[in-house]
C-alpha cells in the first residue's frame, strides 16, 4: 500500500482522503457532482482558451 501511495498524484491522494469520510450514498453523490462540475469547468476554460488563441495542440 505504501509503494502504491507514492505512485499516486496529489489530486488522487486528495480524492482518496475525501472518500474516507463518505458514509452515505448521498455523500457519494455529492462528491461525484463536485468532481464532475470541476472537470466540466476545467474543460470549458480550456475550450475558451483554445478559441481565443487558436492554439489547438
N, C-alpha and C positions, 0 to 999 in steps of 0.2 A: 504494500500500500504506500509506503514512504517513497519508493522509487517512482511509482506511478504519479504521486502528487507532484514530484519535481518536474514531470513532463507536461503538466497542465499549465496553461497560461493564466494570467491574473483574472481575466473575465470568467474563465471556467471555475477557478477557485472561489470567486465571489458567488457564482451560481450555486455551487455545492454548499457554501456556507448558508445562503438563503434557504436552500431546500431543507436543511437540517431543522429549520423552525416550522416547516409546514406540517400541520397536524390535522387539517381537514381538507376535503375536496374543494371547498370554497376558496381556501387559501391557495391551493394549487392553481385554480382557475385565475385568481387574481394575479399570481406571479406570471402565469402564461400570458395574460393580457399585457402586463407591464413589459415583458420581454418582447412580445410581438410588436407593441407600439414603438418600442425603442428601435427595432430593426426597420420598421416602416419609415420612421422619421429619418434614420440614417440613409436609407435608400433614396428618400425624397431629396435630402440635402445633396447627395452625390449626383442625382439626376439634374438638379438645378445648377450645380457647378459645371457639369458637362455641357448643359445648354448655354451657359454664359461664356464658357471658354472655348467650346467646340473641340475640346480635348477628350476623345472617347477612349483612348488607350494610353 
